[in-house]
């Protein structure tokens, strides 16, 4: 696909945008199929049943929401220009400590 983009680089602008659009469409279809395959076959490969998988997803979403909601509220109060760099630095420090 990327070979088509390289070939189209020297062509006219209409053809280049046409090729890029179709490369994105094909890539999105491949990604959707890959996600479906992972969702259906990953729990079986890990030796999980449906209840284990659902419990894991519930724990993930509950912990995500409990961390994300306060962060969004602070971001509104402080401003995203100040908050996002602080969160990024704190995450990098936490990764460095592990």
Jmol script that loads the backbone (N, CA, C; Angstrom):
load data "model"
ATOM      1  N   UNK A   1       0.812  -1.184   0.000  1.00  0.00           N
ATOM      2  CA  UNK A   1       0.000   0.000   0.000  1.00  0.00           C
ATOM      3  C   UNK A   1       0.862   1.256   0.000  1.00  0.00           C
ATOM      4  N   UNK A   2       1.917   1.205   0.797  1.00  0.00           N
ATOM      5  CA  UNK A   2       2.768   2.383   0.868  1.00  0.00           C
ATOM      6  C   UNK A   2       3.544   2.596  -0.421  1.00  0.00           C
ATOM      7  N   UNK A   3       3.727   1.507  -1.184  1.00  0.00           N
ATOM      8  CA  UNK A   3       4.359   1.641  -2.491  1.00  0.00           C
ATOM      9  C   UNK A   3       3.474   2.482  -3.400  1.00  0.00           C
ATOM     10  N   UNK A   4       2.159   2.290  -3.298  1.00  0.00           N
ATOM     11  CA  UNK A   4       1.228   3.105  -4.082  1.00  0.00           C
ATOM     12  C   UNK A   4       1.332   4.578  -3.709  1.00  0.00           C
ATOM     13  N   UNK A   5       1.517   4.845  -2.428  1.00  0.00           N
ATOM     14  CA  UNK A   5       1.660   6.236  -2.013  1.00  0.00           C
ATOM     15  C   UNK A   5       2.941   6.852  -2.565  1.00  0.00           C
ATOM     16  N   UNK A   6       4.013   6.068  -2.592  1.00  0.00           N
ATOM     17  CA  UNK A   6       5.260   6.584  -3.153  1.00  0.00           C
ATOM     18  C   UNK A   6       5.129   6.834  -4.649  1.00  0.00           C
ATOM     19  N   UNK A   7       4.452   5.918  -5.328  1.00  0.00           N
ATOM     20  CA  UNK A   7       4.254   6.105  -6.761  1.00  0.00           C
ATOM     21  C   UNK A   7       3.360   7.300  -7.042  1.00  0.00           C
ATOM     22  N   UNK A   8       2.383   7.507  -6.158  1.00  0.00           N
ATOM     23  CA  UNK A   8       1.443   8.599  -6.365  1.00  0.00           C
ATOM     24  C   UNK A   8       2.040   9.955  -5.985  1.00  0.00           C
ATOM     25  N   UNK A   9       3.169   9.953  -5.301  1.00  0.00           N
ATOM     26  CA  UNK A   9       3.752  11.221  -4.863  1.00  0.00           C
ATOM     27  C   UNK A   9       4.135  12.101  -6.048  1.00  0.00           C
ATOM     28  N   UNK A  10       4.543  11.485  -7.140  1.00  0.00           N
ATOM     29  CA  UNK A  10       4.919  12.275  -8.306  1.00  0.00           C
ATOM     30  C   UNK A  10       3.747  12.591  -9.205  1.00  0.00           C
ATOM     31  N   UNK A  11       2.597  11.997  -8.942  1.00  0.00           N
ATOM     32  CA  UNK A  11       1.417  12.195  -9.791  1.00  0.00           C
ATOM     33  C   UNK A  11       0.663  13.448  -9.371  1.00  0.00           C
ATOM     34  N   UNK A  12      -0.493  13.599  -9.978  1.00  0.00           N
ATOM     35  CA  UNK A  12      -1.309  14.770  -9.653  1.00  0.00           C
ATOM     36  C   UNK A  12      -1.935  14.641  -8.265  1.00  0.00           C
ATOM     37  N   UNK A  13      -2.424  15.722  -7.736  1.00  0.00           N
ATOM     38  CA  UNK A  13      -2.931  15.777  -6.374  1.00  0.00           C
ATOM     39  C   UNK A  13      -4.206  14.945  -6.209  1.00  0.00           C
ATOM     40  N   UNK A  14      -5.063  14.896  -7.225  1.00  0.00           N
ATOM     41  CA  UNK A  14      -6.308  14.138  -7.128  1.00  0.00           C
ATOM     42  C   UNK A  14      -6.016  12.652  -6.947  1.00  0.00           C
ATOM     43  N   UNK A  15      -5.080  12.134  -7.705  1.00  0.00           N
ATOM     44  CA  UNK A  15      -4.745  10.710  -7.606  1.00  0.00           C
ATOM     45  C   UNK A  15      -4.121  10.402  -6.252  1.00  0.00           C
ATOM     46  N   UNK A  16      -3.295  11.281  -5.739  1.00  0.00           N
ATOM     47  CA  UNK A  16      -2.657  11.068  -4.450  1.00  0.00           C
ATOM     48  C   UNK A  16      -3.694  11.019  -3.334  1.00  0.00           C
ATOM     49  N   UNK A  17      -4.639  11.932  -3.337  1.00  0.00           N
ATOM     50  CA  UNK A  17      -5.672  11.925  -2.297  1.00  0.00           C
ATOM     51  C   UNK A  17      -6.564  10.697  -2.434  1.00  0.00           C
ATOM     52  N   UNK A  18      -6.823  10.259  -3.672  1.00  0.00           N
ATOM     53  CA  UNK A  18      -7.617   9.064  -3.912  1.00  0.00           C
ATOM     54  C   UNK A  18      -6.942   7.838  -3.318  1.00  0.00           C
ATOM     55  N   UNK A  19      -5.642   7.700  -3.548  1.00  0.00           N
ATOM     56  CA  UNK A  19      -4.895   6.547  -3.032  1.00  0.00           C
ATOM     57  C   UNK A  19      -4.851   6.592  -1.513  1.00  0.00           C
ATOM     58  N   UNK A  20      -4.597   7.757  -0.925  1.00  0.00           N
ATOM     59  CA  UNK A  20      -4.550   7.874   0.536  1.00  0.00           C
ATOM     60  C   UNK A  20      -5.891   7.516   1.171  1.00  0.00           C
ATOM     61  N   UNK A  21      -6.972   7.938   0.546  1.00  0.00           N
ATOM     62  CA  UNK A  21      -8.291   7.634   1.078  1.00  0.00           C
ATOM     63  C   UNK A  21      -8.523   6.127   1.087  1.00  0.00           C
ATOM     64  N   UNK A  22      -8.155   5.455   0.014  1.00  0.00           N
ATOM     65  CA  UNK A  22      -8.386   4.014  -0.057  1.00  0.00           C
ATOM     66  C   UNK A  22      -7.438   3.243   0.850  1.00  0.00           C
ATOM     67  N   UNK A  23      -6.240   3.728   1.036  1.00  0.00           N
ATOM     68  CA  UNK A  23      -5.322   3.081   1.975  1.00  0.00           C
ATOM     69  C   UNK A  23      -5.885   3.178   3.386  1.00  0.00           C
ATOM     70  N   UNK A  24      -6.455   4.326   3.753  1.00  0.00           N
ATOM     71  CA  UNK A  24      -7.076   4.470   5.071  1.00  0.00           C
ATOM     72  C   UNK A  24      -8.275   3.546   5.229  1.00  0.00           C
ATOM     73  N   UNK A  25      -9.084   3.417   4.190  1.00  0.00           N
ATOM     74  CA  UNK A  25     -10.249   2.545   4.266  1.00  0.00           C
ATOM     75  C   UNK A  25      -9.832   1.099   4.445  1.00  0.00           C
ATOM     76  N   UNK A  26      -8.851   0.655   3.670  1.00  0.00           N
ATOM     77  CA  UNK A  26      -8.389  -0.730   3.780  1.00  0.00           C
ATOM     78  C   UNK A  26      -7.766  -0.963   5.149  1.00  0.00           C
ATOM     79  N   UNK A  27      -6.977  -0.007   5.635  1.00  0.00           N
ATOM     80  CA  UNK A  27      -6.356  -0.142   6.948  1.00  0.00           C
ATOM     81  C   UNK A  27      -7.407  -0.206   8.051  1.00  0.00           C
ATOM     82  N   UNK A  28      -8.452   0.592   7.944  1.00  0.00           N
ATOM     83  CA  UNK A  28      -9.488   0.563   8.972  1.00  0.00           C
ATOM     84  C   UNK A  28     -10.238  -0.766   8.956  1.00  0.00           C
ATOM     85  N   UNK A  29     -10.467  -1.339   7.781  1.00  0.00           N
ATOM     86  CA  UNK A  29     -11.135  -2.644   7.708  1.00  0.00           C
ATOM     87  C   UNK A  29     -10.252  -3.730   8.307  1.00  0.00           C
ATOM     88  N   UNK A  30      -8.965  -3.682   8.036  1.00  0.00           N
ATOM     89  CA  UNK A  30      -8.044  -4.670   8.597  1.00  0.00           C
ATOM     90  C   UNK A  30      -8.012  -4.544  10.115  1.00  0.00           C
ATOM     91  N   UNK A  31      -8.004  -3.328  10.624  1.00  0.00           N
ATOM     92  CA  UNK A  31      -7.980  -3.102  12.060  1.00  0.00           C
ATOM     93  C   UNK A  31      -9.259  -3.622  12.717  1.00  0.00           C
ATOM     94  N   UNK A  32     -10.402  -3.434  12.090  1.00  0.00           N
ATOM     95  CA  UNK A  32     -11.662  -3.918  12.652  1.00  0.00           C
ATOM     96  C   UNK A  32     -11.681  -5.439  12.721  1.00  0.00           C
ATOM     97  N   UNK A  33     -11.205  -6.099  11.681  1.00  0.00           N
ATOM     98  CA  UNK A  33     -11.161  -7.564  11.673  1.00  0.00           C
ATOM     99  C   UNK A  33     -10.201  -8.058  12.748  1.00  0.00           C
ATOM    100  N   UNK A  34      -9.049  -7.420  12.872  1.00  0.00           N
ATOM    101  CA  UNK A  34      -8.059  -7.807  13.879  1.00  0.00           C
ATOM    102  C   UNK A  34      -8.629  -7.645  15.290  1.00  0.00           C
ATOM    103  N   UNK A  35      -9.354  -6.560  15.536  1.00  0.00           N
ATOM    104  CA  UNK A  35      -9.960  -6.338  16.849  1.00  0.00           C
ATOM    105  C   UNK A  35     -11.003  -7.410  17.157  1.00  0.00           C
ATOM    106  N   UNK A  36     -11.807  -7.776  16.176  1.00  0.00           N
ATOM    107  CA  UNK A  36     -12.809  -8.827  16.384  1.00  0.00           C
ATOM    108  C   UNK A  36     -12.152 -10.162  16.692  1.00  0.00           C
ATOM    109  N   UNK A  37     -11.086 -10.478  15.977  1.00  0.00           N
ATOM    110  CA  UNK A  37     -10.375 -11.731  16.222  1.00  0.00           C
ATOM    111  C   UNK A  37      -9.802 -11.740  17.640  1.00  0.00           C
ATOM    112  N   UNK A  38      -9.215 -10.619  18.064  1.00  0.00           N
ATOM    113  CA  UNK A  38      -8.663 -10.554  19.421  1.00  0.00           C
ATOM    114  C   UNK A  38      -9.746 -10.713  20.475  1.00  0.00           C
ATOM    115  N   UNK A  39     -10.872 -10.049  20.282  1.00  0.00           N
ATOM    116  CA  UNK A  39     -11.942 -10.101  21.272  1.00  0.00           C
ATOM    117  C   UNK A  39     -12.484 -11.523  21.412  1.00  0.00           C
ATOM    118  N   UNK A  40     -12.566 -12.254  20.306  1.00  0.00           N
ATOM    119  CA  UNK A  40     -13.162 -13.584  20.358  1.00  0.00           C
ATOM    120  C   UNK A  40     -12.177 -14.672  20.750  1.00  0.00           C
ATOM    121  N   UNK A  41     -10.912 -14.559  20.380  1.00  0.00           N
ATOM    122  CA  UNK A  41      -9.980 -15.653  20.590  1.00  0.00           C
ATOM    123  C   UNK A  41      -8.976 -15.417  21.705  1.00  0.00           C
ATOM    124  N   UNK A  42      -8.786 -14.186  22.155  1.00  0.00           N
ATOM    125  CA  UNK A  42      -7.815 -13.923  23.203  1.00  0.00           C
ATOM    126  C   UNK A  42      -8.190 -14.577  24.534  1.00  0.00           C
ATOM    127  N   UNK A  43      -9.438 -14.478  24.996  1.00  0.00           N
ATOM    128  CA  UNK A  43      -9.760 -15.146  26.262  1.00  0.00           C
ATOM    129  C   UNK A  43      -9.542 -16.657  26.212  1.00  0.00           C
ATOM    130  N   UNK A  44      -9.827 -17.287  25.079  1.00  0.00           N
ATOM    131  CA  UNK A  44      -9.624 -18.729  24.955  1.00  0.00           C
ATOM    132  C   UNK A  44      -8.140 -19.069  25.023  1.00  0.00           C
ATOM    133  N   UNK A  45      -7.297 -18.254  24.408  1.00  0.00           N
ATOM    134  CA  UNK A  45      -5.863 -18.510  24.439  1.00  0.00           C
ATOM    135  C   UNK A  45      -5.277 -18.304  25.822  1.00  0.00           C
ATOM    136  N   UNK A  46      -5.875 -17.457  26.632  1.00  0.00           N
ATOM    137  CA  UNK A  46      -5.401 -17.210  27.988  1.00  0.00           C
ATOM    138  C   UNK A  46      -6.008 -18.173  29.003  1.00  0.00           C
ATOM    139  N   UNK A  47      -6.871 -19.043  28.554  1.00  0.00           N
ATOM    140  CA  UNK A  47      -7.508 -19.993  29.459  1.00  0.00           C
ATOM    141  C   UNK A  47      -8.593 -19.359  30.310  1.00  0.00           C
ATOM    142  N   UNK A  48      -9.242 -18.347  29.780  1.00  0.00           N
ATOM    143  CA  UNK A  48     -10.293 -17.655  30.519  1.00  0.00           C
ATOM    144  C   UNK A  48     -11.654 -18.074  29.985  1.00  0.00           C
ATOM    145  N   UNK A  49     -12.633 -18.124  30.876  1.00  0.00           N
ATOM    146  CA  UNK A  49     -13.994 -18.304  30.390  1.00  0.00           C
ATOM    147  C   UNK A  49     -14.656 -16.936  30.270  1.00  0.00           C
ATOM    148  N   UNK A  50     -15.908 -16.906  29.885  1.00  0.00           N
ATOM    149  CA  UNK A  50     -16.595 -15.645  29.636  1.00  0.00           C
ATOM    150  C   UNK A  50     -16.723 -14.807  30.903  1.00  0.00           C
ATOM    151  N   UNK A  51     -16.986 -15.461  32.030  1.00  0.00           N
ATOM    152  CA  UNK A  51     -17.134 -14.710  33.283  1.00  0.00           C
ATOM    153  C   UNK A  51     -15.821 -14.055  33.698  1.00  0.00           C
ATOM    154  N   UNK A  52     -14.707 -14.761  33.537  1.00  0.00           N
ATOM    155  CA  UNK A  52     -13.403 -14.178  33.867  1.00  0.00           C
ATOM    156  C   UNK A  52     -13.126 -12.956  33.005  1.00  0.00           C
ATOM    157  N   UNK A  53     -13.415 -13.071  31.730  1.00  0.00           N
ATOM    158  CA  UNK A  53     -13.183 -11.956  30.809  1.00  0.00           C
ATOM    159  C   UNK A  53     -14.060 -10.759  31.166  1.00  0.00           C
ATOM    160  N   UNK A  54     -15.336 -11.020  31.444  1.00  0.00           N
ATOM    161  CA  UNK A  54     -16.251  -9.931  31.805  1.00  0.00           C
ATOM    162  C   UNK A  54     -15.845  -9.269  33.119  1.00  0.00           C
ATOM    163  N   UNK A  55     -15.402 -10.068  34.093  1.00  0.00           N
ATOM    164  CA  UNK A  55     -14.942  -9.491  35.358  1.00  0.00           C
ATOM    165  C   UNK A  55     -13.703  -8.620  35.136  1.00  0.00           C
ATOM    166  N   UNK A  56     -12.793  -9.079  34.316  1.00  0.00           N
ATOM    167  CA  UNK A  56     -11.597  -8.292  34.018  1.00  0.00           C
ATOM    168  C   UNK A  56     -11.932  -6.977  33.333  1.00  0.00           C
ATOM    169  N   UNK A  57     -12.861  -7.016  32.389  1.00  0.00           N
ATOM    170  CA  UNK A  57     -13.258  -5.789  31.702  1.00  0.00           C
ATOM    171  C   UNK A  57     -13.976  -4.829  32.648  1.00  0.00           C
ATOM    172  N   UNK A  58     -14.790  -5.368  33.559  1.00  0.00           N
ATOM    173  CA  UNK A  58     -15.478  -4.525  34.530  1.00  0.00           C
ATOM    174  C   UNK A  58     -14.475  -3.839  35.455  1.00  0.00           C
ATOM    175  N   UNK A  59     -13.492  -4.599  35.943  1.00  0.00           N
ATOM    176  CA  UNK A  59     -12.464  -4.019  36.809  1.00  0.00           C
ATOM    177  C   UNK A  59     -11.686  -2.945  36.063  1.00  0.00           C
ATOM    178  N   UNK A  60     -11.364  -3.209  34.794  1.00  0.00           N
ATOM    179  CA  UNK A  60     -10.625  -2.227  34.012  1.00  0.00           C
ATOM    180  C   UNK A  60     -11.418  -0.939  33.854  1.00  0.00           C
ATOM    181  N   UNK A  61     -12.685  -1.043  33.464  1.00  0.00           N
ATOM    182  CA  UNK A  61     -13.475   0.163  33.213  1.00  0.00           C
ATOM    183  C   UNK A  61     -13.770   0.937  34.491  1.00  0.00           C
ATOM    184  N   UNK A  62     -14.014   0.247  35.586  1.00  0.00           N
ATOM    185  CA  UNK A  62     -14.270   0.941  36.849  1.00  0.00           C
ATOM    186  C   UNK A  62     -13.013   1.689  37.298  1.00  0.00           C
ATOM    187  N   UNK A  63     -11.855   1.032  37.215  1.00  0.00           N
ATOM    188  CA  UNK A  63     -10.617   1.709  37.624  1.00  0.00           C
ATOM    189  C   UNK A  63     -10.282   2.850  36.666  1.00  0.00           C
ATOM    190  N   UNK A  64     -10.544   2.669  35.377  1.00  0.00           N
ATOM    191  CA  UNK A  64     -10.302   3.742  34.410  1.00  0.00           C
ATOM    192  C   UNK A  64     -11.166   4.959  34.705  1.00  0.00           C
ATOM    193  N   UNK A  65     -12.440   4.734  34.979  1.00  0.00           N
ATOM    194  CA  UNK A  65     -13.345   5.849  35.257  1.00  0.00           C
ATOM    195  C   UNK A  65     -13.007   6.548  36.568  1.00  0.00           C
ATOM    196  N   UNK A  66     -12.592   5.782  37.584  1.00  0.00           N
ATOM    197  CA  UNK A  66     -12.251   6.418  38.849  1.00  0.00           C
ATOM    198  C   UNK A  66     -10.973   7.240  38.725  1.00  0.00           C
ATOM    199  N   UNK A  67     -10.109   6.912  37.789  1.00  0.00           N
ATOM    200  CA  UNK A  67      -8.904   7.720  37.574  1.00  0.00           C
ATOM    201  C   UNK A  67      -9.160   8.857  36.595  1.00  0.00           C
ATOM    202  N   UNK A  68     -10.029   8.646  35.633  1.00  0.00           N
ATOM    203  CA  UNK A  68     -10.218   9.626  34.564  1.00  0.00           C
ATOM    204  C   UNK A  68     -11.126  10.775  34.975  1.00  0.00           C
ATOM    205  N   UNK A  69     -12.164  10.504  35.723  1.00  0.00           N
ATOM    206  CA  UNK A  69     -13.096  11.561  36.093  1.00  0.00           C
ATOM    207  C   UNK A  69     -12.451  12.673  36.902  1.00  0.00           C
ATOM    208  N   UNK A  70     -11.706  12.381  37.967  1.00  0.00           N
ATOM    209  CA  UNK A  70     -11.045  13.474  38.688  1.00  0.00           C
ATOM    210  C   UNK A  70     -10.033  14.210  37.816  1.00  0.00           C
ATOM    211  N   UNK A  71      -9.380  13.481  36.936  1.00  0.00           N
ATOM    212  CA  UNK A  71      -8.413  14.123  36.054  1.00  0.00           C
ATOM    213  C   UNK A  71      -9.095  15.115  35.124  1.00  0.00           C
ATOM    214  N   UNK A  72     -10.256  14.766  34.624  1.00  0.00           N
ATOM    215  CA  UNK A  72     -10.993  15.677  33.756  1.00  0.00           C
ATOM    216  C   UNK A  72     -11.481  16.911  34.525  1.00  0.00           C
ATOM    217  N   UNK A  73     -11.899  16.714  35.762  1.00  0.00           N
ATOM    218  CA  UNK A  73     -12.356  17.844  36.570  1.00  0.00           C
ATOM    219  C   UNK A  73     -11.205  18.796  36.886  1.00  0.00           C
ATOM    220  N   UNK A  74     -10.025  18.241  37.198  1.00  0.00           N
ATOM    221  CA  UNK A  74      -8.852  19.084  37.451  1.00  0.00           C
ATOM    222  C   UNK A  74      -8.443  19.789  36.171  1.00  0.00           C
ATOM    223  N   UNK A  75      -8.531  19.092  35.059  1.00  0.00           N
ATOM    224  CA  UNK A  75      -8.169  19.682  33.778  1.00  0.00           C
ATOM    225  C   UNK A  75      -9.065  20.879  33.447  1.00  0.00           C
ATOM    226  N   UNK A  76     -10.339  20.788  33.777  1.00  0.00           N
ATOM    227  CA  UNK A  76     -11.236  21.917  33.538  1.00  0.00           C
ATOM    228  C   UNK A  76     -10.873  23.110  34.417  1.00  0.00           C
ATOM    229  N   UNK A  77     -10.493  22.824  35.659  1.00  0.00           N
ATOM    230  CA  UNK A  77     -10.198  23.899  36.599  1.00  0.00           C
ATOM    231  C   UNK A  77      -8.836  24.536  36.311  1.00  0.00           C
ATOM    232  N   UNK A  78      -7.807  23.716  36.077  1.00  0.00           N
ATOM    233  CA  UNK A  78      -6.443  24.211  35.887  1.00  0.00           C
ATOM    234  C   UNK A  78      -6.195  24.618  34.441  1.00  0.00           C
ATOM    235  N   UNK A  79      -6.816  23.910  33.530  1.00  0.00           N
ATOM    236  CA  UNK A  79      -6.593  24.146  32.111  1.00  0.00           C
ATOM    237  C   UNK A  79      -5.734  23.041  31.524  1.00  0.00           C
ATOM    238  N   UNK A  80      -6.082  22.560  30.344  1.00  0.00           N
ATOM    239  CA  UNK A  80      -5.339  21.441  29.764  1.00  0.00           C
ATOM    240  C   UNK A  80      -3.897  21.786  29.415  1.00  0.00           C
ATOM    241  N   UNK A  81      -3.609  23.068  29.146  1.00  0.00           N
ATOM    242  CA  UNK A  81      -2.232  23.449  28.822  1.00  0.00           C
ATOM    243  C   UNK A  81      -1.307  23.245  30.006  1.00  0.00           C
ATOM    244  N   UNK A  82      -1.812  23.368  31.206  1.00  0.00           N
ATOM    245  CA  UNK A  82      -1.006  23.146  32.407  1.00  0.00           C
ATOM    246  C   UNK A  82      -1.106  21.720  32.924  1.00  0.00           C
ATOM    247  N   UNK A  83      -2.273  21.104  32.789  1.00  0.00           N
ATOM    248  CA  UNK A  83      -2.509  19.808  33.407  1.00  0.00           C
ATOM    249  C   UNK A  83      -1.859  18.659  32.636  1.00  0.00           C
ATOM    250  N   UNK A  84      -1.943  18.657  31.336  1.00  0.00           N
ATOM    251  CA  UNK A  84      -1.410  17.541  30.544  1.00  0.00           C
ATOM    252  C   UNK A  84       0.101  17.369  30.723  1.00  0.00           C
ATOM    253  N   UNK A  85       0.912  18.433  30.722  1.00  0.00           N
ATOM    254  CA  UNK A  85       2.342  18.219  30.988  1.00  0.00           C
ATOM    255  C   UNK A  85       2.614  17.645  32.382  1.00  0.00           C
ATOM    256  N   UNK A  86       1.840  18.090  33.391  1.00  0.00           N
ATOM    257  CA  UNK A  86       2.033  17.543  34.733  1.00  0.00           C
ATOM    258  C   UNK A  86       1.691  16.058  34.783  1.00  0.00           C
ATOM    259  N   UNK A  87       0.604  15.677  34.169  1.00  0.00           N
ATOM    260  CA  UNK A  87       0.207  14.266  34.157  1.00  0.00           C
ATOM    261  C   UNK A  87       1.256  13.437  33.422  1.00  0.00           C
ATOM    262  N   UNK A  88       1.758  13.950  32.315  1.00  0.00           N
ATOM    263  CA  UNK A  88       2.774  13.234  31.556  1.00  0.00           C
ATOM    264  C   UNK A  88       4.040  13.046  32.381  1.00  0.00           C
ATOM    265  N   UNK A  89       4.482  14.087  33.051  1.00  0.00           N
ATOM    266  CA  UNK A  89       5.687  13.989  33.897  1.00  0.00           C
ATOM    267  C   UNK A  89       5.484  13.027  35.055  1.00  0.00           C
ATOM    268  N   UNK A  90       4.323  13.082  35.685  1.00  0.00           N
ATOM    269  CA  UNK A  90       4.055  12.169  36.797  1.00  0.00           C
ATOM    270  C   UNK A  90       4.022  10.718  36.324  1.00  0.00           C
ATOM    271  N   UNK A  91       3.425  10.459  35.170  1.00  0.00           N
ATOM    272  CA  UNK A  91       3.402   9.107  34.619  1.00  0.00           C
ATOM    273  C   UNK A  91       4.801   8.623  34.279  1.00  0.00           C
ATOM    274  N   UNK A  92       5.635   9.497  33.735  1.00  0.00           N
ATOM    275  CA  UNK A  92       7.000   9.101  33.421  1.00  0.00           C
ATOM    276  C   UNK A  92       7.787   8.784  34.690  1.00  0.00           C
ATOM    277  N   UNK A  93       7.556   9.554  35.753  1.00  0.00           N
ATOM    278  CA  UNK A  93       8.231   9.265  37.018  1.00  0.00           C
ATOM    279  C   UNK A  93       7.767   7.927  37.586  1.00  0.00           C
ATOM    280  N   UNK A  94       6.470   7.662  37.488  1.00  0.00           N
ATOM    281  CA  UNK A  94       5.964   6.389  38.002  1.00  0.00           C
ATOM    282  C   UNK A  94       6.505   5.201  37.210  1.00  0.00           C
ATOM    283  N   UNK A  95       6.623   5.361  35.917  1.00  0.00           N
ATOM    284  CA  UNK A  95       7.196   4.291  35.094  1.00  0.00           C
ATOM    285  C   UNK A  95       8.670   4.104  35.444  1.00  0.00           C
ATOM    286  N   UNK A  96       9.364   5.201  35.716  1.00  0.00           N
ATOM    287  CA  UNK A  96      10.759   5.111  36.092  1.00  0.00           C
ATOM    288  C   UNK A  96      10.980   4.450  37.439  1.00  0.00           C
ATOM    289  N   UNK A  97      10.001   4.541  38.334  1.00  0.00           N
ATOM    290  CA  UNK A  97      10.129   3.929  39.655  1.00  0.00           C
ATOM    291  C   UNK A  97       9.884   2.429  39.629  1.00  0.00           C
ATOM    292  N   UNK A  98       9.221   1.937  38.614  1.00  0.00           N
ATOM    293  CA  UNK A  98       8.925   0.494  38.580  1.00  0.00           C
ATOM    294  C   UNK A  98      10.085  -0.303  38.045  1.00  0.00           C
TER     295      UNK A  98
END
end "model"
wireframe off; spacefill off
backbone 0.3
color backbone group
